């Protein structure tokens, strides 16, 4: 028997999430069974904990798009019992049962080894959000971003991706400008390394001019929508924006002028289907470059029983930093 948070949908379409005891025969097919130690909470998890958001295919369902733990049993020669592993993405927690349980069964291809210097708890303080932030920073670096070129903007800065992006960029020597719509988060963001706080209202509206003053040397954008369109017109010549989210909407009311006259790059960041080698590189950089004391400052502990309330909260933008779920508590 193992404990899991199970979401069920009734004939009216209403969903209900509660902690249940399950037997191993309920686990899905897969080569590797993992004794999960920690998971976390992401925006997608909020959808899967409530309506399903079009992500969940079958019910009942166990959400949790990422987890860390130790291999309990394996038919894959790459993994042996006791190996510490991380899983993020691959539609786990959406199409497949995920990490909100004491056990998970997955394909061996989906796992990566826990990097030296990280615990399973710290790996989930990073989680999908932190991996996405690292991939975004790496993409900006691959397109020429270096410290000293000017301020780097992070939108949605108090969320999971934004928080890790702020901490990473500051630790790498960049001047970070953090965008937030919640003035009460200023102390938190400055503690992560933000040198400047930009009120969301300053960037929330589109303007008729396709280009404004060249301001930002780079940007990690978790908002999309009108804010992304506005930011594109404020980038320095040849600078890049790494797009990681759409909290402000999927539409992009922009022109091609920033791309044609300033050589601005818009870089799409996906962590779900990212190849194995990219994941290894990113997790290695996280272990090396992310200050652990700043990571701990982001963490909010939780249990499986807390998740039915936290799911709707993250959808409303009411969750700051990183939620680390102890599935055994």
C-alpha positions as CSV (number, residue, x, y, z in Angstrom):
1,X,0.0,0.0,0.0
2,X,1.1,3.6,-0.7
3,X,-0.3,7.0,-0.2
4,X,-1.4,9.1,-3.2
5,X,-3.3,12.3,-3.9
6,X,-6.1,11.1,-6.3
7,X,-8.2,13.5,-8.4
8,X,-11.6,12.1,-9.5
9,X,-14.2,13.6,-11.8
10,X,-17.9,12.8,-11.5
11,X,-20.6,12.6,-14.2
12,X,-21.3,16.4,-13.9
13,X,-17.6,17.2,-14.6
14,X,-16.9,18.3,-11.1
15,X,-13.5,17.2,-9.7
16,X,-12.5,16.3,-6.2
17,X,-9.0,15.6,-4.9
18,X,-8.2,13.6,-1.7
19,X,-5.5,11.5,-0.2
20,X,-6.1,7.7,-0.7
21,X,-4.2,4.5,0.0
22,X,-3.5,2.5,-3.2
23,X,-2.0,-0.9,-4.0
24,X,1.0,-1.4,-6.4
25,X,-1.2,-2.9,-9.1
26,X,-2.7,0.6,-9.6
27,X,0.6,1.9,-10.9
28,X,0.9,2.5,-14.6
29,X,3.2,0.4,-16.9
30,X,6.9,1.4,-16.8
31,X,10.4,0.0,-16.4
32,X,11.3,1.8,-13.2
33,X,9.5,2.1,-9.9
34,X,10.6,5.1,-7.8
35,X,10.1,5.6,-4.1
36,X,9.1,9.3,-4.3
37,X,10.5,11.5,-1.6
38,X,9.5,15.0,-2.7
39,X,7.5,16.7,-5.4
40,X,6.5,20.3,-6.0
41,X,3.7,22.6,-7.3
42,X,3.6,24.2,-10.7
43,X,0.9,26.0,-12.7
44,X,0.1,22.8,-14.6
45,X,-0.3,21.0,-11.3
46,X,-2.9,23.6,-10.4
47,X,-4.8,22.8,-13.5
48,X,-4.6,19.0,-13.0
49,X,-5.7,19.4,-9.4
50,X,-8.9,21.3,-10.4
51,X,-10.5,21.1,-13.9
52,X,-7.8,19.1,-15.6
53,X,-7.2,22.0,-17.9
54,X,-7.4,19.8,-20.9
55,X,-4.1,18.1,-19.8
56,X,-5.6,15.0,-18.1
57,X,-6.8,12.3,-20.4
58,X,-8.3,9.7,-17.9
59,X,-9.7,9.7,-14.4
60,X,-9.0,9.0,-11.6
61,X,-5.7,10.7,-11.9
62,X,-2.6,11.3,-9.7
63,X,-1.0,14.7,-10.6
64,X,2.5,16.0,-10.0
65,X,4.6,16.9,-13.0
66,X,7.9,16.4,-11.3
67,X,9.4,14.4,-8.4
68,X,12.7,13.2,-6.9
69,X,13.4,10.0,-5.0
70,X,15.2,6.7,-5.2
71,X,14.8,3.8,-7.5
72,X,12.9,0.9,-5.7
73,X,12.9,-1.5,-8.6
74,X,14.1,-1.4,-12.2
75,X,14.0,-3.5,-15.4
76,X,16.1,-0.8,-17.1
77,X,19.9,-1.6,-16.9
78,X,20.7,2.1,-16.6
79,X,19.0,2.3,-13.2
80,X,19.5,0.2,-10.1
81,X,17.7,0.2,-6.7
82,X,19.0,3.0,-4.5
83,X,19.8,5.4,-7.4
84,X,18.8,8.9,-6.6
85,X,16.8,10.3,-9.6
86,X,14.8,13.3,-10.8
87,X,11.9,13.4,-13.2
88,X,10.5,16.5,-14.9
89,X,8.2,16.7,-17.9
90,X,7.4,14.0,-20.4
91,X,3.7,14.6,-19.7
92,X,4.0,12.8,-16.4
93,X,1.4,14.2,-14.0
94,X,-0.8,15.0,-17.1
95,X,-1.2,12.0,-19.4
96,X,0.7,9.7,-17.0
97,X,0.3,9.4,-13.2
98,X,2.7,11.7,-11.5
99,X,4.6,12.5,-8.4
100,X,1.9,13.2,-5.8
101,X,2.3,9.8,-4.4
102,X,4.8,7.7,-2.4
103,X,5.5,5.6,-5.5
104,X,5.7,6.3,-9.2
105,X,6.3,4.0,-12.1
106,X,7.8,5.5,-15.3
107,X,10.0,4.9,-18.3
108,X,13.7,4.8,-17.7
109,X,14.2,7.3,-20.5
110,X,12.4,9.9,-18.5
111,X,14.8,9.9,-15.5
112,X,18.0,11.9,-14.9
113,X,20.5,11.2,-12.0
114,X,20.5,13.5,-9.1
115,X,23.5,15.8,-9.5
116,X,26.2,15.8,-6.9
117,X,25.6,18.6,-4.4
118,X,21.8,18.4,-4.5
119,X,19.5,16.5,-2.2
120,X,16.1,15.3,-3.4
121,X,14.4,18.0,-1.4
122,X,16.6,20.7,-3.0
123,X,16.0,19.2,-6.4
124,X,12.3,19.8,-5.9
125,X,12.9,23.2,-4.6
126,X,14.2,23.7,-8.1
127,X,11.8,21.4,-9.9
128,X,10.3,22.0,-13.4
129,X,10.1,25.8,-12.7
130,X,13.8,26.0,-11.9
131,X,14.9,23.7,-14.7
132,X,12.9,26.0,-17.1
133,X,14.6,29.0,-15.6
134,X,18.0,27.5,-16.1
135,X,17.2,26.5,-19.7
136,X,16.1,30.1,-20.3
137,X,19.3,31.5,-18.9
138,X,21.4,29.0,-20.9
139,X,19.5,30.1,-24.1
140,X,20.2,33.7,-23.4
141,X,23.9,32.9,-22.9
142,X,24.0,30.9,-26.1
143,X,22.7,34.0,-27.9
144,X,25.4,36.3,-26.4
145,X,24.2,37.5,-23.1
146,X,27.1,38.4,-20.7
147,X,27.3,40.2,-17.4
148,X,27.9,43.9,-17.8
149,X,25.8,44.4,-21.0
150,X,22.9,46.0,-19.1
151,X,19.9,45.1,-17.0
152,X,18.2,41.8,-17.5
153,X,14.4,41.8,-17.1
154,X,12.5,39.0,-15.4
155,X,8.7,39.1,-15.7
156,X,6.4,37.3,-13.3
157,X,9.4,37.4,-11.0
158,X,7.8,36.3,-7.8
159,X,6.5,33.0,-9.3
160,X,8.4,29.8,-9.5
161,X,10.3,30.2,-12.8
162,X,10.8,33.9,-12.1
163,X,12.2,33.4,-8.6
164,X,14.8,31.0,-9.8
165,X,15.6,33.1,-12.8
166,X,16.2,36.2,-10.6
167,X,18.5,34.2,-8.2
168,X,20.4,32.6,-11.1
169,X,21.0,35.8,-13.1
170,X,22.0,37.7,-10.0
171,X,24.5,35.0,-9.0
172,X,26.0,35.0,-12.5
173,X,26.7,38.7,-12.1
174,X,23.8,40.3,-14.0
175,X,21.9,43.4,-12.9
176,X,18.4,42.0,-12.5
177,X,15.2,44.0,-12.9
178,X,12.2,42.1,-11.5
179,X,8.7,42.7,-12.6
180,X,5.9,42.1,-10.1
181,X,2.3,43.2,-9.6
182,X,2.6,42.7,-5.8
183,X,4.5,45.5,-4.0
184,X,4.7,43.3,-0.9
185,X,7.1,41.0,-2.7
186,X,9.8,43.6,-3.1
187,X,11.8,42.5,0.0
188,X,11.6,38.8,-1.2
189,X,12.8,39.7,-4.7
190,X,15.6,41.9,-3.5
191,X,16.7,39.0,-1.2
192,X,17.0,36.8,-4.3
193,X,19.3,39.4,-5.9
194,X,17.0,41.8,-7.8
195,X,18.7,45.2,-8.1
196,X,15.5,46.9,-9.3
197,X,11.8,46.3,-8.9
198,X,9.6,47.2,-11.9
199,X,5.8,47.6,-11.2
200,X,3.8,45.4,-13.5
201,X,1.6,48.4,-14.5
202,X,4.6,50.0,-16.2
203,X,4.7,47.2,-18.8
204,X,1.1,45.9,-18.8
205,X,-0.2,48.0,-21.6
206,X,0.6,47.9,-25.3
207,X,1.8,51.1,-27.0
208,X,1.4,52.2,-30.6
209,X,5.1,52.7,-31.1
210,X,6.8,49.4,-32.2
211,X,10.1,50.5,-30.7
212,X,10.9,52.3,-27.5
213,X,14.2,53.2,-25.8
214,X,16.7,50.4,-25.8
215,X,16.6,49.3,-22.1
216,X,17.1,45.5,-21.6
217,X,20.1,43.4,-22.4
218,X,18.0,40.2,-22.0
219,X,14.7,39.0,-20.6
220,X,13.2,35.9,-19.1
221,X,9.5,36.3,-19.8
222,X,6.9,34.2,-17.9
223,X,3.9,36.4,-18.8
224,X,3.5,36.5,-22.6
225,X,0.6,38.5,-24.0
226,X,0.7,42.3,-24.1
227,X,3.7,42.5,-21.7
228,X,5.9,40.4,-23.9
229,X,4.9,42.6,-26.9
230,X,5.8,45.7,-25.0
231,X,9.2,44.2,-23.8
232,X,10.2,43.3,-27.3
233,X,10.1,46.9,-28.3
234,X,12.4,47.8,-25.3
235,X,15.2,45.3,-26.0
236,X,18.7,46.4,-26.9
237,X,20.1,45.8,-30.3
238,X,20.7,42.0,-30.8
239,X,19.3,41.1,-27.4
240,X,17.1,38.1,-26.7
241,X,13.9,37.3,-24.8
242,X,13.5,33.7,-23.5
243,X,9.7,33.0,-23.4
244,X,8.8,30.5,-20.7
245,X,5.1,31.1,-19.9
246,X,1.8,32.7,-20.7
247,X,0.3,33.9,-17.4
248,X,-0.7,37.1,-19.2
249,X,-2.2,35.4,-22.2
250,X,-1.3,33.4,-25.3
251,X,-1.9,36.1,-27.9
252,X,1.1,38.3,-28.9
253,X,-0.1,41.7,-30.1
254,X,3.3,42.7,-31.5
255,X,4.9,43.8,-34.8
256,X,7.9,42.3,-36.5
257,X,9.8,45.7,-36.3
258,X,11.9,44.8,-33.2
259,X,13.1,41.7,-35.1
260,X,13.9,43.5,-38.3
261,X,15.3,46.8,-37.1
262,X,17.0,45.7,-33.9
263,X,17.8,42.1,-34.5
264,X,15.9,41.0,-31.4
265,X,15.6,37.3,-30.8
266,X,12.5,35.6,-29.3
267,X,13.6,32.2,-27.9
268,X,11.0,29.6,-27.0
269,X,11.8,27.5,-24.0
270,X,10.3,24.0,-23.5
271,X,11.3,21.8,-20.7
272,X,8.7,19.0,-21.1
273,X,10.3,17.2,-24.1
274,X,13.8,18.4,-23.7
275,X,16.5,15.9,-24.8
276,X,18.4,14.0,-22.1
277,X,21.8,15.8,-22.7
278,X,20.2,19.2,-22.4
279,X,18.7,18.2,-19.1
280,X,22.0,16.9,-17.8
281,X,23.7,20.1,-18.7
282,X,21.0,22.2,-17.1
283,X,20.9,20.2,-13.8
284,X,24.7,20.4,-13.7
285,X,24.6,24.2,-14.0
286,X,21.9,24.4,-11.4
287,X,24.0,22.4,-8.9
288,X,26.9,24.7,-9.6
289,X,25.4,28.2,-10.1
290,X,22.2,28.4,-8.1
291,X,23.0,29.8,-4.6
292,X,21.5,27.3,-2.1
293,X,20.7,30.0,0.5
294,X,18.7,31.9,-2.0
295,X,16.9,28.6,-3.1
296,X,15.9,28.0,0.5
297,X,14.5,31.5,0.8
298,X,12.0,30.6,-1.9
299,X,10.8,27.4,-0.3
300,X,7.3,26.8,1.2
301,X,6.9,23.3,2.6
302,X,3.7,21.3,2.0
303,X,2.1,17.9,2.3
304,X,-0.2,16.0,0.0
305,X,-3.1,17.1,2.1
306,X,-2.3,20.7,1.4
307,X,-2.4,20.4,-2.4
308,X,-6.2,20.6,-2.9
309,X,-6.1,24.2,-1.5
310,X,-2.7,25.1,-3.1
311,X,-3.9,24.1,-6.6
312,X,-6.5,26.9,-7.0
313,X,-4.2,29.3,-5.2
314,X,-1.4,29.0,-7.8
315,X,-3.9,29.5,-10.6
316,X,-4.8,32.8,-9.0
317,X,-1.2,33.9,-8.7
318,X,-1.3,33.6,-5.0
319,X,1.7,31.3,-4.5
320,X,5.1,32.9,-4.1
321,X,8.4,31.1,-4.8
322,X,8.6,27.3,-4.7
323,X,6.3,24.8,-2.9
324,X,8.2,21.6,-1.9
325,X,5.8,18.7,-1.2
326,X,7.0,16.0,1.3
327,X,4.9,13.1,0.0
328,X,5.7,11.0,3.1
329,X,4.6,13.6,5.7
